[in-house]
């Protein structure tokens, strides 16, 4: 049986390590541990920067929402006060109609005009148009 074994049967004629071309492109080398650690540190730093930016943007958003809420409250309060003043002036005019002296009537009319101007400004009408 040993005579049946032929050592040349297992030789690959196409592959000859001495014939390999050294001009072929070199295989890319694996990154070193220091390079990987450096990339990880840079990624952590970038992540921390992004978290800071996110927190800053959230603070700005909260501040803007608070400003918007305050503006709405201000406009609502202003409108309510103007309505109350107008209603009060109307009641005063009805109560004193015909029995008050002329200077008081002029004062009431001036006050009414002033309230109407404020109401016009609250609604965005320029004062020159009133």
Secondary structure as GFF3:
##gff-version 3
##sequence-region A 1 130
A	DSSP	three_ten_helix	2	4	.	.	.	ID=ss1
A	DSSP	three_ten_helix	7	10	.	.	.	ID=ss2
A	DSSP	alpha_helix	33	96	.	.	.	ID=ss3
A	DSSP	alpha_helix	102	122	.	.	.	ID=ss4
A	DSSP	three_ten_helix	127	129	.	.	.	ID=ss5
###
